[in-house]
Amino acid sequence: MLDRTMPVPGSAVLHIGDNVEHDLHGARAAGLQALHLDRGQAFAESSQRITTLDAVLGML
């Protein structure tokens, strides 16, 4: 659940998850940036390339 007392705006939060409906669409509906990680073959390949948060942010 989104803690509405966070000291940062929702637009400054990156939610990362593997569920399209909840992690991607739900986070965006709450005003957060969101990144969907496909846990299939694409996840295995992309997770090997992601070594820093900067790499993740570059994927948005």
C-alpha positions in Angstrom: 0.0 0.0 0.0 1.2 3.5 -0.9 2.3 5.4 2.3 0.8 8.8 1.7 3.2 10.3 4.3 6.3 9.8 2.2 8.5 12.9 2.1 9.0 12.7 -1.7 6.4 13.2 -4.4 5.1 10.0 -6.1 6.7 11.0 -9.4 10.1 10.6 -7.7 9.4 7.0 -6.8 10.2 4.1 -9.1 8.2 0.9 -8.5 9.7 -2.2 -10.0 7.7 -5.4 -10.2 6.7 -8.5 -12.2 2.9 -8.2 -12.2 1.6 -6.0 -15.1 -1.8 -5.2 -13.5 -0.6 -4.4 -10.0 3.0 -3.5 -10.3 2.8 -1.6 -13.6 -0.7 -0.2 -14.0 -1.4 0.1 -10.3 1.8 2.0 -9.6 1.2 4.3 -12.5 -2.4 4.9 -11.4 -1.0 5.9 -8.0 1.2 8.5 -9.7 4.5 6.5 -9.5 6.9 5.7 -12.2 6.9 2.0 -12.9 9.1 -0.6 -14.5 7.7 -4.1 -15.4 10.2 -7.0 -15.2 9.1 -9.9 -17.3 10.1 -13.0 -15.3 10.3 -15.2 -18.4 13.2 -15.5 -20.8 13.4 -11.7 -21.3 13.8 -11.3 -17.5 16.7 -13.7 -17.4 18.4 -11.9 -20.3 17.7 -8.3 -19.1 18.6 -9.0 -15.5 22.1 -9.9 -16.5 22.4 -6.4 -18.2 21.0 -4.5 -15.2 23.9 -3.8 -12.8 22.9 -0.4 -11.4 19.8 1.7 -10.8 21.0 4.0 -13.5 20.7 1.2 -16.0 17.1 0.6 -15.0 16.2 4.3 -15.2 17.6 4.4 -18.7 15.1 1.7 -19.7 12.1 3.9 -18.8 
